[in-house]
Amino acid sequence: MPDISTVIIGAGHCGLAMSSCLAARSVDHVVLERAEVANSWRTQRWDSLRLLTPNWMTRLPGYAYRGSDPDGFMSARQVAAMLEDYAEATAAPVLAGTTVTSVRAAGDGFVVATDQGTWRASTVVVACGAAAVPAVPPLARLVPAGITSVTPAGYRNPDELPPGGVLVVGASASGVQLADELARSGREVTLAVGEHVRMPRTYRGRDILWWLDAAGVLDQRYDEVDDVVRARNVPSMQLVGSPDRTVDLNALRSGGVRLVGRLAGLQKGTAQFSGSLPNVCALADLKLGRLLDTIDAWAGGSGERFAPTAVCTAPLGLDLRSGEISAIVWATGYRPDLSWLQVPVLDRKGRVVHDGGVTGWPGLYLLGMPFLRRRKSSLIDGAAGDAADLTAHLAGHLDAQAGRRERKAS
Ligand SMILES: Cc1cc2nc3c(=O)[nH]c(=O)nc-3n(C[C@H](O)[C@H](O)[C@H](O)COP(=O)(O)OP(=O)(O)OC[C@H]3O[C@@H](n4cnc5c(N)ncnc54)[C@H](O)[C@@H]3O)c2cc1C
């Protein structure tokens, strides 16, 4: 059984960033990847997807965008190519085609079983992706037969859906982008809107992410916020990777999308929507106003304010058997798949309990989760800082372990 200081699980950008930081500290490690580098960008993204973060923001340890279009937005294929180049440039020790089937504690380390053999490791870094599996609500089971259900991970383009109207459930980044694309393709689109984060693409003549980056909003640390559990559950920003194009609810409504409240139930073939639409829109408007105030306070002066979200009377029910809707897109979020993790660090809901990526089990680390250590932890740009912090902790753990072993031997 090979013995190694660190096993990293997953060769997405997080696993590769961690590998780069460990290499800089000469920590021997391997990156186990079930498919190939950047698997999620190759297999789980729709055809037209572009990063909602500009190219200049695609930064990793030792890597910064140097192309000719810093303000552009990469396609999924370009992200995969960039990560492949990064893995090569950093000589990341990736073992592709190696699926981790279990991790359990053993002695003062771990036994990592894979479909290609077993490893013994002093430390393990779980970097297998926060968005591994679409999180579809249980009521999806009640959708009448004959209606196609898809998730953003399986959706590719409008032509793949059967002809007819589409109900998109969820108005965060994936939901608004797909509602926009489907409406532009000529579909009748109904968008079920719950809590959401309204965001203009540009503000005071610059990309909104430039402001969030420059003003330090994205660098806010997990131990600085009042309620980190809540902060970790904040929906993704309503943005699309296209300069000057805003996909907030006003823009979608002008593009013909019908807005309804959060999907609250499904009874006898009728989708029931919450009456909270005006409230969630008012809240999103209020939060956007506060964010713009923060930016203004940092920059000095003040910029434009955006028209409140216009909410018309929205239907509270939609008969899914009427033929009006042929497909439902469940843009209701994602979750990690940790079914193989046998170390007791999970809460009742199956989520890893951690303090900024350091779990309660010594030597076990987590990377790539929302607001892991910073507001930008779920973005590519967040991996460098988080991986550097966890590497420092992990190296300290290995040193302490080596010290204990030496003392025991002498
Ligand atoms: C639709 C969508 C759009 C996004 N857009 C942006 C954006 O515009 N900008 C931005 O900065 N971020 C964006 N993100 C967020 C984030 O950058 C991605 O989710 C990113 O893929 C996460 O990187 P990761 O390394 O944590 O996980 P992943 O990229 O998911 O990598 C995890 C790897 O682990 C492997 N793996 C999983 N289980 C196992 C196992 N048991 N054994 C071995 N290997 C395993 C997987 O095959 C995968 O390659 C987006 C996310 C989504 C879902």
The ligand as an SDF file (V2000), in Angstrom:
LIG
                    3D

 53 58  0  0  0  0  0  0  0  0999 V2000
  -22.8540   26.1830  -13.5190 C   0  0  0  0  0  0  0  0  0  0  0  0
  -21.6910   26.7350  -12.7620 C   0  0  0  0  0  0  0  0  0  0  0  0
  -21.0940   27.9110  -13.1820 C   0  0  0  0  0  0  0  0  0  0  0  0
  -20.0170   28.4400  -12.4720 C   0  0  0  0  0  0  0  0  0  0  0  0
  -19.4580   29.6070  -12.8990 N   0  0  0  0  0  0  0  0  0  0  0  0
  -18.4050   30.1180  -12.2490 C   0  0  0  0  0  0  0  0  0  0  0  0
  -17.7810   31.3270  -12.6940 C   0  0  0  0  0  0  0  0  0  0  0  0
  -18.2460   31.9580  -13.6170 O   0  0  0  0  0  0  0  0  0  0  0  0
  -16.6910   31.7670  -12.0390 N   0  0  0  0  0  0  0  0  0  0  0  0
  -16.1740   31.1140  -10.9600 C   0  0  0  0  0  0  0  0  0  0  0  0
  -15.1610   31.5510  -10.4130 O   0  0  0  0  0  0  0  0  0  0  0  0
  -16.7710   29.9890  -10.4930 N   0  0  0  0  0  0  0  0  0  0  0  0
  -17.8640   29.4980  -11.1040 C   0  0  0  0  0  0  0  0  0  0  0  0
  -18.4670   28.3530  -10.6340 N   0  0  0  0  0  0  0  0  0  0  0  0
  -18.0470   27.8190   -9.3290 C   0  0  0  0  0  0  0  0  0  0  0  0
  -16.8110   26.9530   -9.3030 C   0  0  0  0  0  0  0  0  0  0  0  0
  -15.7040   27.5760   -9.9000 O   0  0  0  0  0  0  0  0  0  0  0  0
  -17.0130   25.5980   -9.9320 C   0  0  0  0  0  0  0  0  0  0  0  0
  -18.0730   24.9310   -9.2640 O   0  0  0  0  0  0  0  0  0  0  0  0
  -15.7700   24.7290   -9.8690 C   0  0  0  0  0  0  0  0  0  0  0  0
  -15.9270   23.6790  -10.7830 O   0  0  0  0  0  0  0  0  0  0  0  0
  -15.4820   24.1530   -8.5180 C   0  0  0  0  0  0  0  0  0  0  0  0
  -14.1550   23.6850   -8.5160 O   0  0  0  0  0  0  0  0  0  0  0  0
  -13.6980   22.5330   -7.5590 P   0  0  0  0  0  0  0  0  0  0  0  0
  -12.2800   22.2500   -7.8570 O   0  0  0  0  0  0  0  0  0  0  0  0
  -14.0770   22.8550   -6.1660 O   0  0  0  0  0  0  0  0  0  0  0  0
  -14.6460   21.3280   -7.9690 O   0  0  0  0  0  0  0  0  0  0  0  0
  -14.8500   20.5650   -9.4200 P   0  0  0  0  0  0  0  0  0  0  0  0
  -14.4600   21.4640  -10.5220 O   0  0  0  0  0  0  0  0  0  0  0  0
  -16.2010   20.0430   -9.3410 O   0  0  0  0  0  0  0  0  0  0  0  0
  -13.7490   19.4450   -9.2900 O   0  0  0  0  0  0  0  0  0  0  0  0
  -13.9090   18.3360   -8.4420 C   0  0  0  0  0  0  0  0  0  0  0  0
  -13.2530   17.1370   -9.1020 C   0  0  0  0  0  0  0  0  0  0  0  0
  -13.3470   16.0400   -8.1970 O   0  0  0  0  0  0  0  0  0  0  0  0
  -13.5690   14.8600   -8.9380 C   0  0  0  0  0  0  0  0  0  0  0  0
  -14.1710   13.8760   -8.0290 N   0  0  0  0  0  0  0  0  0  0  0  0
  -15.3820   13.9600   -7.4330 C   0  0  0  0  0  0  0  0  0  0  0  0
  -15.5870   12.8570   -6.6600 N   0  0  0  0  0  0  0  0  0  0  0  0
  -14.4780   12.0970   -6.7780 C   0  0  0  0  0  0  0  0  0  0  0  0
  -14.0890   10.8410   -6.2230 C   0  0  0  0  0  0  0  0  0  0  0  0
  -14.8820   10.1510   -5.3840 N   0  0  0  0  0  0  0  0  0  0  0  0
  -12.8670   10.3380   -6.5560 N   0  0  0  0  0  0  0  0  0  0  0  0
  -12.0450   11.0290   -7.3890 C   0  0  0  0  0  0  0  0  0  0  0  0
  -12.3770   12.2190   -7.9360 N   0  0  0  0  0  0  0  0  0  0  0  0
  -13.5730   12.7430   -7.6380 C   0  0  0  0  0  0  0  0  0  0  0  0
  -14.4850   15.3200  -10.0510 C   0  0  0  0  0  0  0  0  0  0  0  0
  -14.4280   14.4550  -11.1540 O   0  0  0  0  0  0  0  0  0  0  0  0
  -13.9450   16.7100  -10.3710 C   0  0  0  0  0  0  0  0  0  0  0  0
  -13.0000   16.7050  -11.4140 O   0  0  0  0  0  0  0  0  0  0  0  0
  -19.5290   27.7830  -11.3210 C   0  0  0  0  0  0  0  0  0  0  0  0
  -20.1510   26.6010  -10.9040 C   0  0  0  0  0  0  0  0  0  0  0  0
  -21.2060   26.0890  -11.6160 C   0  0  0  0  0  0  0  0  0  0  0  0
  -21.8450   24.8070  -11.1370 C   0  0  0  0  0  0  0  0  0  0  0  0
  1  2  1  0
  2  3  1  0
  2 52  2  0
  3  4  2  0
  4  5  1  0
  4 50  1  0
  5  6  2  0
  6  7  1  0
  6 13  1  0
  7  8  2  0
  7  9  1  0
  9 10  1  0
 10 11  2  0
 10 12  1  0
 12 13  2  0
 13 14  1  0
 14 15  1  0
 14 50  1  0
 15 16  1  0
 16 17  1  0
 16 18  1  0
 18 19  1  0
 18 20  1  0
 20 21  1  0
 20 22  1  0
 22 23  1  0
 23 24  1  0
 24 25  2  0
 24 26  1  0
 24 27  1  0
 27 28  1  0
 28 29  2  0
 28 30  1  0
 28 31  1  0
 31 32  1  0
 32 33  1  0
 33 34  1  0
 33 48  1  0
 34 35  1  0
 35 36  1  0
 35 46  1  0
 36 37  1  0
 36 45  1  0
 37 38  2  0
 38 39  1  0
 39 40  1  0
 39 45  2  0
 40 41  1  0
 40 42  2  0
 42 43  1  0
 43 44  2  0
 44 45  1  0
 46 47  1  0
 46 48  1  0
 48 49  1  0
 50 51  2  0
 51 52  1  0
 52 53  1  0
M  END
$$$$
